[in-house]
Amino acid sequence: MEATYKATELAAQSRPLFGTTPEVVSVALREAGKKAATVTEAKAIVAAFLEREVK
């Protein structure tokens, strides 16, 4: 079972884990309604957020 991390912990490690800024990770997780997630879940959420169409 994969460890779960708080959104703030994931955002603090945003560059090495996701290749993006802490703000992007924070907003992506907040919009997904996640206060905590595994690294795998967070990567999927952040990727979907970054690929989203801007309106």
C-alpha positions in Angstrom: 0.0 0.0 0.0 1.3 3.4 -1.0 1.7 6.1 1.6 -0.7 9.1 1.7 0.7 12.6 2.1 -1.0 15.9 2.9 -1.5 18.3 0.0 1.0 20.7 1.6 3.6 18.0 1.7 3.0 17.1 -2.0 3.1 20.8 -2.9 6.4 21.2 -1.1 8.0 18.5 -3.3 6.3 19.6 -6.5 9.3 20.2 -8.6 11.0 16.7 -8.2 7.7 14.8 -8.1 5.6 16.7 -10.7 8.0 19.0 -12.5 5.8 22.0 -11.7 5.2 24.7 -9.1 3.8 24.3 -5.6 0.8 26.5 -6.6 -0.2 24.2 -9.5 -0.2 21.2 -7.2 -2.1 23.0 -4.5 -4.8 24.2 -6.8 -5.1 20.9 -8.7 -5.6 18.9 -5.4 -8.0 21.5 -4.0 -10.2 21.4 -7.1 -10.2 17.6 -7.0 -11.4 17.9 -3.4 -8.3 16.2 -2.0 -6.6 17.2 1.3 -4.4 14.1 1.1 -3.3 11.7 -1.7 -0.8 9.2 -2.6 2.0 10.3 -5.0 0.4 8.2 -7.8 -3.1 9.8 -7.2 -1.5 13.3 -7.1 0.4 12.7 -10.3 -2.8 11.8 -12.1 -4.7 14.8 -10.7 -1.9 17.2 -11.5 -1.5 15.8 -15.1 -5.3 16.1 -15.7 -5.3 19.7 -14.3 -2.4 20.7 -16.6 -4.1 19.1 -19.7 -7.4 20.8 -19.0 -8.7 23.2 -21.6 -8.5 26.9 -20.6 -11.7 28.8 -21.1 
